[in-house]
């Protein structure tokens, strides 16, 4: 009778071989190349670049906003307060 561990090992070996065959397939390589080209086109798109630029500007505005800074400062203070209480309770 075959050991269950041997069966598992054989199944993994078979799966690994099939995955390698698939990865080396010309069709898969061609599909990956096409996908890379499309991603490159997307990244280089003016609309995408404009959207990224706008997002950066909005994040900068948000980070520079006084109310946001106050909230972050308050949160830091509260975290420090809690940490001190936890540290002092030992």
C-alpha positions as semicolon CSV with decimal commas, in nm:
position;residue;x (nm);y (nm);z (nm)
1;X;0,000;0,000;0,000
2;X;0,129;0,346;-0,088
3;X;0,201;0,588;0,193
4;X;-0,038;0,889;0,192
5;X;0,260;1,125;0,210
6;X;0,396;0,970;-0,110
7;X;0,061;1,028;-0,280
8;X;0,063;1,393;-0,172
9;X;0,421;1,435;-0,293
10;X;0,333;1,277;-0,627
11;X;0,030;1,504;-0,664
12;X;0,244;1,812;-0,591
13;X;0,509;1,696;-0,838
14;X;0,244;1,647;-1,108
15;X;0,090;1,987;-1,035
16;X;0,433;2,151;-1,046
17;X;0,511;1,989;-1,381
18;X;0,176;2,102;-1,527
19;X;0,226;2,458;-1,400
20;X;0,574;2,466;-1,554
21;X;0,434;2,339;-1,886
22;X;0,169;2,608;-1,877
23;X;0,420;2,881;-1,788
24;X;0,645;2,776;-2,077
25;X;0,357;2,763;-2,325
26;X;0,397;2,998;-2,621
27;X;0,035;3,107;-2,590
28;X;0,079;3,196;-2,224
29;X;0,400;3,386;-2,297
30;X;0,224;3,573;-2,579
31;X;-0,070;3,656;-2,353
32;X;0,166;3,784;-2,083
33;X;0,347;3,998;-2,338
34;X;0,019;4,144;-2,458
35;X;-0,090;4,213;-2,100
36;X;0,240;4,390;-2,028
37;X;0,200;4,602;-2,341
38;X;-0,155;4,700;-2,243
39;X;-0,047;4,787;-1,889
40;X;0,237;5,000;-2,029
41;X;-0,010;5,178;-2,259
42;X;-0,241;5,240;-1,965
43;X;0,037;5,376;-1,744
44;X;0,158;5,604;-2,023
45;X;-0,193;5,731;-2,098
46;X;-0,233;6,106;-2,056
47;X;-0,564;6,054;-1,878
48;X;-0,403;5,821;-1,626
49;X;-0,113;6,058;-1,575
50;X;-0,356;6,348;-1,528
51;X;-0,557;6,144;-1,276
52;X;-0,241;6,057;-1,084
53;X;-0,138;6,424;-1,085
54;X;-0,480;6,529;-0,959
55;X;-0,473;6,264;-0,687
56;X;-0,130;6,386;-0,572
57;X;-0,255;6,745;-0,559
58;X;-0,564;6,647;-0,360
59;X;-0,358;6,441;-0,115
60;X;-0,121;6,732;-0,068
61;X;-0,416;6,967;-0,007
62;X;-0,559;6,719;0,241
63;X;-0,227;6,681;0,423
64;X;-0,186;7,060;0,437
65;X;-0,539;7,115;0,568
66;X;-0,531;7,261;0,920
67;X;-0,830;7,056;1,037
68;X;-0,666;6,735;0,918
69;X;-0,344;6,828;1,094
70;X;-0,539;6,899;1,414
71;X;-0,708;6,557;1,395
72;X;-0,374;6,382;1,338
73;X;-0,218;6,571;1,630
74;X;-0,511;6,480;1,856
75;X;-0,488;6,116;1,751
76;X;-0,114;6,112;1,827
77;X;-0,178;6,269;2,167
78;X;-0,445;6,011;2,249
79;X;-0,219;5,725;2,142
80;X;0,060;5,864;2,361
81;X;-0,186;5,898;2,650
82;X;-0,301;5,538;2,615
83;X;0,056;5,411;2,580
84;X;0,156;5,596;2,898
85;X;-0,141;5,457;3,089
86;X;-0,062;5,104;2,971
87;X;0,304;5,149;3,057
88;X;0,222;5,290;3,400
89;X;-0,013;5,007;3,495
90;X;0,260;4,745;3,517
